[in-house]
């Protein structure tokens, strides 16, 4: 068997021993474990005690957690119901994105940021977090309530908008718009759906039915199907998350989908710990003095107005007041796509370094505050009270 380098073992030891310790403290003090992972990354990372240097491997492993999360959620959604939800929420996703773009741009201009920086920061404010929104969404809500379906459909539509946004930012850096890539995205989604349907109908379901008693085989074929569709989507110009979600939806009509979902949860949680750790590790604490005022104002505006905007837009789609408010609070933060925009635009010099850290700080603040709000008010797997705790 290949020898695992001691450095890899040491890094994983620090992350998961630290996560276990900080989670214990969080539970005793009734704090959010997600916040604990962020703090742990900041403490152990290259800008804290420097016990763990920058690592692209940890960042990539963290994104796998999002892929598995979307796959598992897709396993609970019937395709026909999902299509119906998309038709109802596309207007909500587009209009909310435009409103949050304008708010972010306006706040940045108020603090004297350049036109380009303000525009990029505004773009980063458009999205809500897939990871926060879905990690705090219990399967009981997904099975028995309308709320989960709305949250998922809005987030997936935002995912598509985010891909187009990232392509446009790359066009700003190179001086021309990548029209060929945009056209490819429009073509790629139907192609991906067709491939998923054919493979599921004529190969995957037959294999699952024939060997459904062999647990190890079900485990392996599920992971292979999820990651295969994720990679295919990425190769076609879409995101890996979209591919994983389509992979889950394709199997959702089969009775074995619930069994797969339960068995992959520990694997998902392993990678999600790495995801939140990497976010905390990326943040340079030296920039706090420069960005604290606009970051706090931006975070407050997003935390207050995002739920309100979603409440108003969903009311326009004839959703009940209680459902509209709950969806709004669950989507009331910025996104991991905001971080990706900060990293990509900052690395290509489209975005200034201070502006990049402003996006990161705002995202972290909204992650922390939004997690507390949802955990305290609505059913979640991480709720403090037994009454609200739902897995």
N, C-alpha and C positions, 0 to 999 in steps of 0.2 A: 504493500500500500504506500502511496506517495507520502513523503514526510511533509507535515504542515509546518511552515515556518513559525518559530516561537513568537515573532512579532505579531502575526495574525492572531494567535491564541491570546497573547497579552492584550491586544486591542479589544477583542471580543470579551475577554474577562473584565476589563475596565468598564466597557459599555454596559454589560448585562449585570455584573455585580453592582455597579453604581446605580443602574436602573432599578434593581431589586431593592437596594437600600433606600433610594429616594422615593420609590413607590410605597414602601412601608411607612416612611415618614409622612407622605402625602395622605395615606389612608387614616393614620392616627390623628392628623390635624385637619382632616376633611377638606383636602385640597385636590386639585385635578392631577391625575398621573401624567396626562399629556404635557402639562406645564412642567412637571418634574423632569421629563425627558429633555425639554428645551433647555432648562437650567443646567442639567448635567452636561449637555453638549457645550454650552458656553464656558463651564468651569474646566472641563477636561481638554477642550479643543485648543487650536493653535493661538487663540487670542486670550485664553485663560491661563491655566497652569501648564499648558503645552505638553501634557502627557500623551495626547494623540495628535499627530500632525494632520495637515490637510490630506484627505484621502478620497480620490475619485471613486474607489471601490465602495466605500461606505455610502457615498451619494447615490451610486447606481443601485446598490442593494436596497436603499430606502425607496427608490421608485418602484421596485418590484412589489413592495407592500401595497402601493396604490393599485398596481395591476391586479393583484390577487383580490383586493377589496372590491374592485369593479366586477371582477369575474364572479365572486360570490353573490353580489347583489343582483347581477344579471340572472343568476340561477333561480331567483324568486319572482321574476317578472315574465308574464306571458307575452309573446310578441305582439298579438293583436291589441292588448291593453296598452302596451308601450307606444305603439304607433298612434293610438287615439290620444294619449297624453302629450306626445310631441306636437300634435296639431293644435292643442290648446295652449301650450306653454311657449311656443316659439316667439310670439309677440312679447310675452313677459321677459324672456331672455334678452331679446334685442333692445327693447326700450329701457330696461334696467341698465344694460351695459352703456347705452348712450348717456343716461343720467349720471352714472357714477364716473364716467369719463369726464363729463363737464365739471362735476364737483371736485375731482382730483386736480384737474387743470386749474380751476379757479383758485384753490387754496395755494397751489405752488406759485402762481403769479403773485398772490398776495405777499408771499415771502421772498419775492424777487428772483425766483428761478428763471432760467432762460426759457425761450419758447420751446425748444426741443426737449429739454428736461421736463418741463411742465406737461408736455404732450405725452411723453413716455410714461411718466408717473400716473397721469390720468388713465392711460391705457391699462396700467397695472392694477388700478383700482376697480376695473370693470367686473372682476371675477370673484366668485365665492369659493371657499375651499371645499374641494371634493373630499379630502381626507377628514376634515372636521365635521362636515355635514353628514357624511356617511358613517364615520366611526361612532358618532353619537346617536345614530339612528338604529333603534332596536329592531330585530326581525319581527317582533309582535306588531309594531306599527306598519312595517312593510307588508305583513300578511293581511292585516285586518283593517287598515285605515288607508285613506286616500292620500294622506300627508306624504308618506314615503315616496309614492309614485311621482308626485309633483316635484319634490326635492331632487330626485334622481334625474328626471327629464330636464329640469332647468340646468342642472350641473353638466349634463352631457351636451346640451346645446351650447353652454358656455365653453365647453371643451373645444368644440368646433370653431367658435369665434376666436378662442385663444390661439389655435393653430394658424388661422388666417392672420391674426395680429402679429404673431412671431414672424411669419413670412413677410409681412409689410415692413416690419422693423429691419429685417435683413435687407430688404430693398432700399430702405433709407440709408443704410450703411454703404451699400454698393453703388447707389446713385440711380438705380432703376428698379421698377416694380417687377417681381418675379411672376409674370402672368402665366407662364407655362406651369409653374408649380401650383398656382391657384386653380387652373383648369384641371390639373391632375387630381387635386383633392375632390373636385366636383364629380369627376368620373370614378374615383377610387372607392367612394363609399358604396355605391350600388354594386360594384364588382366584389367588394369584400362581403357584402350581405349575400350575394349569389353564391360565392364560394362556401360561406358558412352553411347555407341551406343545403347545398349539394352534399358536402362532407357529412353533415349531421344526418341527413335523410338516408343516405345510401351506405355509409361506412360506420360512423360513430355510434349511432343508436343500435345497430346490429351487433357491434362488438360489446357494447355495454350489456345488452340483453343476453348474449351468449356466455359472458364471463362475469356476471354480476355477483357471483358468490366469492370471487377471488379479490379480497379487499386490497391487497398490494397492487394488483393490476388496475383496479378502479382508481386508486390514488395516483398511479403513474400516468395513466391515460388522461386523467383530468388535468394534471399539471402540464402534460405535453400539449393538450388541446388549447389550454389557456395561453401558454407562452408562445405556441405556434401561431395562433391568431394575433397575438400582440405583436410578434415580430413581423408578420405579414402586413398588418396595418401600418407599422412604422415604415416598412419598405415601400408602401404605396403612398407615403406622404402624410398619412394620418398619424394619430398618436397611438402608442401601445395600449393606453387605457381604453380607448374606443374599441380596439380589437379584442381586448380581454372581456369587455362588457358584452360585445356581440357574441363571443364564444359562450358566455354564461346564458344569455337569452336563448341561444340556439338549443341548449339542453334543458331549458326550463320546463318544457312540456313533458319531459320524461320523469317518471316517479323517482328515479335514483338521484335527481338533482338535489333533494333535501339532504340525502346521505352525504353527497360530495361536499355540500356547503358546510356541514358540521365538521367534517374531517379535515378541511383545509383551514379552519379558523386559526389553529395554533401557528401554522406556517405564515399566515397573513400577519399575525401579531408580532412575530419575530422580526419581520422586515419593517413593520411600521415603527418599532422602537428605533431602528437604525435611521429611519426617515426623520423623525423628530429630533433625534440626537444630532444629525447632520445640519439641520436648520440652526440649532443653537450654536454649533461649532463654527458655522460660517460667519457669524456676526462679530465684527471688530468693535470691541467696547470703547476704543479710543475716539470713535466718532460720536459718542453720545452727547458730548458738550455742544457739538455743532448742530445736531438734528433733533434734539429733544423737543423743542417747541413745535415745529411743524409736524413732527411725528405724532405727538400727543393730540394735536388738533385734528390731524387727518384721521387718526384712529377713532376719536370721539365722534367725528362727523359720520364716518362709515358705520360705526356701531349703532348710532342713533337713527340715521336716515336709511340704511339698507333695509332693516325690518319694515320701516314705514313705506318705502317705495314698493317693496314686494307686496305688502298688505294692500296698497291701493291698486296695483296692477292686477293682482289676483282677484280682487273684488270685482274688477272690470270683466273678469272671466267667469263671474257668477260663483266663485268659491265662497264658502261660509266665512264669517268673520274669524272664528276660532282657528280654522285651518289656515287661512291667509296669514294670521299673526304668527302661528307656529312655524310655518314655512319661512316667513321673514326672519324670525329670530335664528332659525337653524342655518340660514344663509347669510347671516349678518356679520360677515368678516371678509377679509381679502383672502387671496388664494396662494397655493403653491405655484400656480402659474405666474403670480405676481413676482415671486422669487426668481422664477426662471427668466422672466423678462428683465429683471434687475441684473442677473448674472450675464445674460447674453448681450444686452444693450451696453452694459458696463464694460464687458470684455472687448466689444467692437468699437469702443469710444463714441458710440452714439449717445450715451448717457454719462454724465459726470459721476465721479466717484462718490461725492457727497449725496447726490440724488439717488444713486444706487443703494446706499445705506439707509436713506430715508424710506425707500420702498421696503427694505428688509425689516427696519424697525417697526414700521406701521403694520406690516404683516404679522410680526411676532406679537405685538400688542393686541391686535384684533384676535389672533388665535387664542391668546390667554383669556382675554375678557369674554369673548364669545363662548368659549368652552364653559366658563363659570356660569354664564347666563343660562345656557341650555341645560347644563347639569342641574342647576337649582330649580328650573321652572318646568322641565319636560321629562318624559320617560327616556332614559338612556341606560346603556350597560354600565356606566360609571357614576350613576346618581348617588348622592350622599344618603338619601333616605330610602328605606326599604320600599316605601310606597311607590316611588318613581323608578326604582331599578328594574329594568327590563333588558334581557339579553337578546 
